[in-house]
Amino acid sequence: MKVLLLKRSRIWHNAGEIVEVSPVHAAFLLSTHSAVPVPETPAAPALMDLQRMEEPEYPEKTAKAAKTTRKKYSGRNEDEMGNLLIAVPTTDYMHGAFVKSLLDLTFQLHRDGVAHEIALEIGTEVCRARERLANKAVNEGFERVLWLDSDMVFQPDILDALEFCGKPFVCGAFQSRRPPYSSCVFKDIRLKSLERVKEYGLAPFKVDGCGFACVLMKTEVIDAIKRKDGECFARLPHYSEDLSFCVRAKAVGYEIWCDPTARVGHIAHVPIWPGEEPAT
């Protein structure tokens, strides 16, 4: 299926490029109004003509009506919500189950009246992709960032679960996708005493570090790190880019919390051998 990526896409893509994508990815792009289908018959219009296509126009709600809608569905004041950036670093592949989870989340956010934007940063170096997304959050005035990895699955109310903790930096509960499937949330990230969380429980609790598979934070955390260190995700010796961020966040005075009710699934690929049952 071919789609045309629009100039003013709310998802980061090369504007005006005709691409062939899978049906599930096409459905996602069309649903967010960041692409239009390219007709196959008669012959597709020239690229130059397609690049002049505009995004569909939608009637604007008045500010008063929008605020009423938000309060009706979410129960939260508009000033308390803040605009949200959903930041997804990825390579050239997104799992269909993740796309379905992201679609369900955006439908929930639209229903609740939560102002949001999705940014997909495509690149082979995840630390650079995360850094560019962090820059976008700060430079464009987003108040909150929901970090999601493109190989995760989650419920549509994942944002509500993370917000319940009420902390500036909070992660969900998630595991590694490789045996022994250990937690990606850490009690201690000191190199000589690295310790993962073994039991989550139900109540939010403070942690020493976490992966960024599912993290909600206020943009003020990113801004504080940038003012001190310049970059957020540059790898410190012996640390991954996400744990490097955690080290820097604590250095500028922020605590890291985990809300175990924000459960996230890590999509694993398990080899299935003839005559054997797949691992569970």
KOLDRENBA-255945 format. One record per residue (C-alpha): x, y, z negated. Coordinates in steps of 0.001 Angstrom, whole numbers, always signed. Example, Ala and Ser with C-alpha at 12.3 -4.5 7.8 and 13.67 -1.06 7.14 Angstrom:
+---------+---------+---------+
:       u :       v :       w :
+---------+---------+---------+
:  +12300 :   -4500 :   -7800 :
:  +13670 :   -1060 :   -7140 :
+---------+---------+---------+
//
This chain:
+---------+---------+---------+
:       u :       v :       w :
+---------+---------+---------+
:      +0 :      +0 :      +0 :
:   +1389 :   +3410 :    +973 :
:    +799 :   +6546 :   -1056 :
:   +1895 :  +10143 :    -692 :
:   +3410 :  +11711 :   -3797 :
:   +2055 :  +15211 :   -4238 :
:   +4069 :  +18382 :   -4675 :
:   +2607 :  +19320 :   -8026 :
:   +2671 :  +15861 :   -9494 :
:   +2322 :  +15636 :  -13271 :
:   +4499 :  +12555 :  -13033 :
:   +8095 :  +13075 :  -11963 :
:   +8610 :  +11833 :   -8421 :
:  +10204 :  +13220 :   -5281 :
:   +7453 :  +15490 :   -3966 :
:   +6033 :  +14757 :    -540 :
:   +7609 :  +11311 :    -223 :
:   +5615 :   +8482 :   +1370 :
:   +6265 :   +5324 :    -596 :
:   +5058 :   +1743 :    -607 :
:   +4078 :    +499 :   -4046 :
:   +2219 :   -2428 :   -5545 :
:   -1578 :   -2134 :   -5921 :
:   -1347 :   -1698 :   -9696 :
:   +1205 :   +1120 :   -9379 :
:    -866 :   +2730 :   -6627 :
:   -3923 :   +2652 :   -8886 :
:   -1920 :   +4338 :  -11647 :
:    -626 :   +7107 :   -9357 :
:   -4046 :   +7747 :   -7842 :
:   -5721 :   +7812 :  -11263 :
:   -3382 :  +10573 :  -12462 :
:   -3912 :  +12593 :   -9277 :
:    -188 :  +12538 :   -8538 :
:    -644 :  +10788 :   -5187 :
:   -3104 :  +10328 :   -2332 :
:   -3499 :   +7281 :     -60 :
:   -1981 :   +7491 :   +3398 :
:   -4454 :   +6383 :   +6090 :
:   -3235 :   +3443 :   +8163 :
:   -5609 :   +3967 :  +11097 :
:   -5436 :   +6049 :  +13133 :
:   -1719 :   +6723 :  +12876 :
:    -674 :   +8358 :   +9628 :
:    -222 :  +12147 :   +9813 :
:   +3250 :  +13516 :  +10189 :
:   +5179 :  +13909 :   +6946 :
:   +5317 :  +17681 :   +7344 :
:   +1514 :  +17843 :   +7480 :
:   +1161 :  +15533 :   +4499 :
:   +3460 :  +17686 :   +2404 :
:    +996 :  +20557 :   +2778 :
:   -1814 :  +18567 :   +1190 :
:   -3124 :  +20025 :   -2034 :
:   -4135 :  +18260 :   -5217 :
:   -7903 :  +18009 :   -5584 :
:   -9538 :  +20947 :   -7307 :
:  -11473 :  +20339 :  -10500 :
:  -13709 :  +22824 :  -12294 :
:  -11946 :  +24386 :  -15268 :
:  -13647 :  +24273 :  -18646 :
:  -13687 :  +27483 :  -20616 :
:  -11350 :  +27626 :  -23575 :
:  -14309 :  +27568 :  -25949 :
:  -15848 :  +24486 :  -24316 :
:  -12504 :  +22671 :  -24279 :
:  -11990 :  +23352 :  -27968 :
:  -15496 :  +22134 :  -28784 :
:  -14901 :  +18943 :  -26813 :
:  -11655 :  +18236 :  -28668 :
:  -13210 :  +18696 :  -32079 :
:  -16224 :  +16587 :  -31118 :
:  -14240 :  +13563 :  -30000 :
:  -11089 :  +13687 :  -32089 :
:  -12178 :  +15302 :  -35352 :
:   -8944 :  +17322 :  -35297 :
:   -8534 :  +21050 :  -34861 :
:   -7039 :  +22139 :  -31563 :
:   -4191 :  +23917 :  -33346 :
:   -3253 :  +20726 :  -35198 :
:   -2971 :  +18579 :  -32081 :
:    -369 :  +20290 :  -29924 :
:    +371 :  +19329 :  -26361 :
:   +1935 :  +15922 :  -25883 :
:   +4626 :  +14670 :  -23517 :
:   +4549 :  +10929 :  -22853 :
:   +8180 :  +10222 :  -21969 :
:   +9016 :   +6997 :  -20126 :
:  +12604 :   +6292 :  -19040 :
:  +12702 :   +3486 :  -16508 :
:  +14783 :   +1877 :  -13792 :
:  +13141 :    +980 :  -10480 :
:  +10649 :   -1418 :  -12078 :
:   +7665 :   -1071 :  -14389 :
:   +5844 :   -4159 :  -15603 :
:   +2178 :   -4288 :  -14588 :
:   +1122 :   -4961 :  -18193 :
:   +2861 :   -1754 :  -19280 :
:   +1109 :    +227 :  -16536 :
:   -2240 :   -1164 :  -17714 :
:   -1441 :    -152 :  -21326 :
:    -420 :   +3335 :  -20194 :
:   -3619 :   +3737 :  -18158 :
:   -5734 :   +2675 :  -21130 :
:   -3854 :   +5146 :  -23341 :
:   -4415 :   +8054 :  -20930 :
:   -8138 :   +7259 :  -20706 :
:   -8274 :   +7358 :  -24512 :
:   -6418 :  +10680 :  -24613 :
:   -8751 :  +12206 :  -22002 :
:  -11750 :  +11035 :  -24011 :
:  -10296 :  +12536 :  -27200 :
:   -9417 :  +15809 :  -25479 :
:   -5683 :  +15502 :  -26142 :
:   -3637 :  +17691 :  -23792 :
:    -849 :  +15536 :  -22396 :
:   +1525 :  +14970 :  -19510 :
:   +3325 :  +11824 :  -18381 :
:   +6967 :  +12065 :  -17312 :
:   +8709 :   +9093 :  -15703 :
:  +12463 :   +9547 :  -15516 :
:  +13992 :   +7004 :  -13153 :
:  +17685 :   +6191 :  -13496 :
:  +20171 :   +3440 :  -14182 :
:  +21625 :   +5115 :  -17303 :
:  +18943 :   +5180 :  -19955 :
:  +20853 :   +7685 :  -22125 :
:  +20855 :  +10234 :  -19288 :
:  +17196 :   +9547 :  -18509 :
:  +16242 :  +10114 :  -22150 :
:  +18312 :  +13298 :  -22273 :
:  +16503 :  +14741 :  -19252 :
:  +13148 :  +13928 :  -20825 :
:  +14259 :  +15558 :  -24073 :
:  +15254 :  +18685 :  -22127 :
:  +11834 :  +18770 :  -20472 :
:  +10074 :  +18556 :  -23826 :
:  +12043 :  +21498 :  -25241 :
:  +12197 :  +23684 :  -22121 :
:   +8498 :  +23335 :  -21249 :
:   +7197 :  +23925 :  -24744 :
:   +5734 :  +20533 :  -25641 :
:   +5035 :  +20168 :  -29332 :
:   +5194 :  +16372 :  -29526 :
:   +6848 :  +13560 :  -27581 :
:   +5625 :   +9988 :  -27388 :
:   +8538 :   +7832 :  -26254 :
:   +7548 :   +4574 :  -24547 :
:   +9700 :   +1940 :  -22872 :
:   +8383 :    +512 :  -19612 :
:   +8491 :   -3112 :  -20804 :
:   +6088 :   -2701 :  -23732 :
:   +2367 :   -3310 :  -24250 :
:    +185 :   -1518 :  -26801 :
:   -3382 :    -673 :  -27734 :
:   -5095 :   +2508 :  -26440 :
:   -5191 :   +3942 :  -29989 :
:   -1407 :   +3717 :  -30448 :
:   -1144 :   +7509 :  -30789 :
:   -3707 :   +7560 :  -33608 :
:   -1782 :   +4819 :  -35403 :
:   +1491 :   +6771 :  -35210 :
:    -154 :  +10066 :  -36201 :
:   -1606 :   +8512 :  -39353 :
:   +1841 :   +8507 :  -40956 :
:   +1970 :  +12305 :  -40706 :
:   +5773 :  +12469 :  -40345 :
:   +7815 :  +14400 :  -37727 :
:   +9642 :  +11215 :  -36630 :
:   +7798 :   +7888 :  -36751 :
:   +8190 :   +4600 :  -34888 :
:   +5937 :   +1610 :  -34414 :
:   +6736 :   -2030 :  -35183 :
:   +8382 :   -3973 :  -32360 :
:  +10787 :   -6829 :  -31762 :
:  +13639 :   -7620 :  -29385 :
:  +12590 :   -9533 :  -26263 :
:  +15530 :  -11940 :  -26534 :
:  +16028 :  -14771 :  -29038 :
:  +15948 :  -14676 :  -31996 :
:  +13414 :  -11860 :  -31320 :
:  +14643 :   -9735 :  -34228 :
:  +13081 :   -6466 :  -35313 :
:  +14220 :   -3297 :  -33542 :
:  +13562 :   -1304 :  -36715 :
:  +16487 :   -1039 :  -39145 :
:  +16767 :    -731 :  -42915 :
:  +20442 :    +148 :  -42557 :
:  +22376 :   +1112 :  -39417 :
:  +25807 :   +1483 :  -40984 :
:  +28147 :    -665 :  -38891 :
:  +29437 :   -2738 :  -41810 :
:  +25996 :   -3378 :  -43292 :
:  +23605 :   -3434 :  -40311 :
:  +20253 :   -4736 :  -41531 :
:  +16996 :   -5161 :  -39622 :
:  +13529 :   -4984 :  -41117 :
:  +12310 :   -8534 :  -41737 :
:   +8786 :   -7906 :  -43022 :
:   +6652 :   -4936 :  -42056 :
:   +3736 :   -5014 :  -44494 :
:    +906 :   -2516 :  -43945 :
:   +1990 :    +802 :  -45488 :
:   +4328 :   +3276 :  -43714 :
:   +7903 :   +3150 :  -44992 :
:  +11172 :   +5026 :  -44476 :
:  +13857 :   +3394 :  -42321 :
:  +17447 :   +4139 :  -41366 :
:  +17005 :   +3867 :  -37601 :
:  +14933 :   +2388 :  -34800 :
:  +14786 :   +1655 :  -31121 :
:  +12784 :   +4035 :  -28943 :
:  +10339 :   +1508 :  -27492 :
:   +7477 :   +3366 :  -29201 :
:   +8287 :   +6555 :  -31114 :
:   +6278 :   +9700 :  -31809 :
:   +8159 :  +12819 :  -32837 :
:   +7749 :  +16536 :  -33053 :
:   +9839 :  +18376 :  -30478 :
:  +11375 :  +20360 :  -33315 :
:  +13491 :  +17270 :  -34084 :
:  +14987 :  +17346 :  -30577 :
:  +15485 :  +21102 :  -30732 :
:  +17308 :  +20901 :  -34066 :
:  +19714 :  +18246 :  -32729 :
:  +20394 :  +20224 :  -29549 :
:  +21167 :  +23368 :  -31508 :
:  +23751 :  +21447 :  -33523 :
:  +25220 :  +18930 :  -31072 :
:  +24116 :  +20015 :  -27600 :
:  +22987 :  +16525 :  -26602 :
:  +20640 :  +14098 :  -28341 :
:  +21298 :  +10728 :  -26714 :
:  +25019 :  +10737 :  -25928 :
:  +26285 :   +7447 :  -27355 :
:  +28282 :   +7567 :  -30552 :
:  +31013 :   +4922 :  -30901 :
:  +29493 :   +1428 :  -31382 :
:  +25907 :   +2734 :  -31257 :
:  +23176 :   +2560 :  -28611 :
:  +21672 :   +5823 :  -27363 :
:  +18545 :   +5461 :  -29522 :
:  +20445 :   +4740 :  -32739 :
:  +22805 :   +7607 :  -31872 :
:  +19734 :   +9868 :  -31814 :
:  +18709 :   +8525 :  -35227 :
:  +22137 :   +9309 :  -36695 :
:  +21908 :  +12878 :  -35384 :
:  +18311 :  +13355 :  -36560 :
:  +19248 :  +12403 :  -40118 :
:  +22273 :  +14715 :  -39956 :
:  +19966 :  +17699 :  -39336 :
:  +17645 :  +16750 :  -42187 :
:  +14907 :  +14544 :  -40714 :
:  +13692 :  +11252 :  -42138 :
:  +12710 :   +8319 :  -39933 :
:   +9524 :   +6441 :  -40761 :
:   +7904 :   +3269 :  -39480 :
:   +4149 :   +2734 :  -39414 :
:   +3662 :   -1047 :  -39154 :
:     +38 :    -648 :  -38059 :
:   +1362 :    +739 :  -34744 :
:   +2120 :   -2718 :  -33369 :
:   +3793 :   -2924 :  -29963 :
:   +4504 :   -5994 :  -27857 :
:   +7809 :   -6456 :  -26023 :
:   +7375 :   -8208 :  -22673 :
:   +9778 :  -11163 :  -22533 :
:  +10797 :  -13307 :  -19573 :
:  +11165 :  -16921 :  -20644 :
:  +12536 :  -19619 :  -18304 :
:  +10248 :  -22611 :  -17880 :
:  +12074 :  -25863 :  -17100 :
:  +10435 :  -28883 :  -15421 :
:   +8920 :  -31215 :  -18003 :
:   +9244 :  -28694 :  -20840 :
:   +6777 :  -26378 :  -22531 :
:   +7660 :  -22663 :  -22394 :
:   +9087 :  -21144 :  -25548 :
:   +6637 :  -19208 :  -27686 :
+---------+---------+---------+
//
